[in-house]
Amino acid sequence: MAKRGRDLSAKLPLERLRAVVLTQAWSGALTTQLLANMGAEVIQVEALSRPDVWRGGYPPHNRGQYPNGEPGTRPYDRNPLFNAVNTSKLGITLDLNSEEGKSLFLDLVSTSDLLAENYSARVIPNFGLEYPTLRQINPTIIMMRMPSFGASGPYAMYPGNGGTTEPMSGISSLLGYPDGQPMNSGTMHTDAISGMMGFA
């Protein structure tokens, strides 16, 4: 007779992987959530001065983004968008502009297998966290960069998300009416696609 139920002793494929991540919104957060779901220890790093944009503003400005329209006493933990792509992760707040925050971050890098980020191309160099610097601390670290418009080229320094990468990719020109203006899909599909590609 076949064994029923889940074998809780089974190991997940990425259980031995530790990832320290500087990701926001959908694409990078989805990539790293998939890593966590496959068993990786994922440590999300945010700054108190600039938390993940999907947490919502503080004080709350759009009550409709919270369950029952109530932000509660901890609105930064109640936004369904943020919570949907950040399950199974650990979190820490660090100020990477301070010596202490940067030192703690580099300690995390020294014991991690992967650093993932999806800032615009200018941010990581501004923090002094380029790949050669990280490899001096951890020669085996893998760095996954996911800037919306690539790490080089004419648009590299621009921030972006699915709302901007969709028209830049040409997808918007395929939507709408034949004699009308191009239009976005209404859902930032390119964020989800890049999140899946990052995981792959």
N, C-alpha and C positions, 0 to 999 in steps of 0.2 A: 504494500500500500504506500502511496506517495506521502511524503512528509508534508504536513500542512503548516501554514504560518511562516513567519520570517525567522530565519536563523540569526539570532542576535549576536552570536559569536563570529559571524562573518565579518571580514575586514572590508573596509571601503578602499577603493583603488588609490586614493590620494592621501591616506591617513598619515603618511610620514612627511608630507609636504607642509611647510609653513610659508605663508605669504603675508607680507606687510604691504598694505595697499593705501594709495592716495587717490581714491576714485570718488566721483560724484555723480549724481543723477542716475541715468539709466544704463548707458553702455558699459562703463567700467564696473559699476555696481553689479550688473547682471553677470558679467564675466566672473567676478570674484565670488558671487553667490553660488554659481555653478561649481566653482572649485570647492567651496565650503560644503556644498551638498554631496560632493564626491569624497568627503572626508578630510580635506585640507584644513589646517588651522589658519584662519584668515583674520588678520588684525587690521581693522579699519582705523586709519589715523585721520583725525580732523583737528582743525584749530577752533578754539572757542570764538575767536573773532570772525571766523568764516566757516561755519559748519556746512555740511552737505546742503545744497540748495533745495533738495527734496524734503528736508526736514520741515520746511515752512519758515516763515519769518517769526521773529520775536520782538515785540509782542505780536501775537497772531493778527494778520490783516485780512485773511480770507477764511472766514469760519466754515465755509462750505467744503473745505478740504479735510475736515476732521469728522470722525464718527459722530453722528447726530448733531453736527454743527457745533460741537463743544470741544474747544482745544484743551480743556482741563488745566491742571496746575503744571503739567509737563508737556506743553504742546510739541516740543522737539522730539518726543517719543511717540506721538499719536498720529502722525501723518501717514495714511495708508500707502501712498506712493513710496515713501522712504522704507517703510516696514516691509513692503512686498519684495524688495530686492536686497534686503540686508539681513535676512534670517541666517542663522547658523554662524554668525560672525562675532568676533570680539571687537571691542572698540576702545580707543584711547584718544584723549585730546593732547596735542603737543603744539607748541609755538615753534615752528621751524625757523623763525627769524631770530630766536634767542639761542644763546650758546647751550643752555641747559636742554632746551627742547631738541635742538639738533643732535646733541650728544646722545640723548635717550633714543632718538630715532636711529642713529647709526648703530647703537647697541642692538636694536631690533634687527637691523639689516645684517649685522654680524652673525646672527643665529637663524636667518631666514634663507629659504631657497629661491624666493621670487619677490621682486618688487613690481607692482603693477600701478600704473597711474594713467589718468586720462585728462590731464590739464592741457592747456594750449602749450605749444612747443617752447615758449619763453620761460615758463614757470620753473621747471626742474633746473635749468642753468642758473636762474636767479637765486635759487636756494643753494647752489653749489653742489648739487647731487647728481652730476652727470655719471654715466656708467663707469668711466675709468676711475673716478673717485670711489665709487661703491666697491669696485673690484679690489681696490687696495685694502679695504676692510674685510671683504668676503670674496675671495677669488672665484668661487663657484656660483655667485648670485646670478640669477637670470633677471633681466629687466624687460618688462613689457610696457611699451609706451603706446598710448592710444589717443594722441591729439587729433581733433576732428579733421584737420587739414594736413596731416603729416608733420614730420619733424623738420622738413626743409621745403623750400619753394615759396612762391609769392604770397600764399595765404597762411603759412605755418604759424604765424604769431597771432592769428585771429582765434578767439574762443568760438566754440560752436556746439551744436547739439543736432538732434535729428531734424529740427525745424529749419536749420540752415544747410545741413549736408544733403537733405533730400532735394532741394532745388539745384544745388551745386552738382549733384550727381546726374541730373537730367530726369530723375523720376517724375518731378512735378510737371515736366513738359508732356508726359504721357497721360496726365489726369485732367479732368474737366471736359469741356465741350470742344469739338474740333475748331470752331471759330472763336473760342474764348481764350482768356488768359490762362497760363499755366497755374496750377494750384497744388497745394500740399495735400497729403492724404487725410489729414486730421489726426492721425496718430503718428508719432515719430518712429516709423518703422526702421529707419536707418540706425537708430540707437540700438534697437533690439538685434538687428542684423550684426552690427559691429560687436555687440556684447557676445553673441554666439560665436562669431569669428575669433574674438579674443580668447574664448575658452578653448576653441578647437586648436 
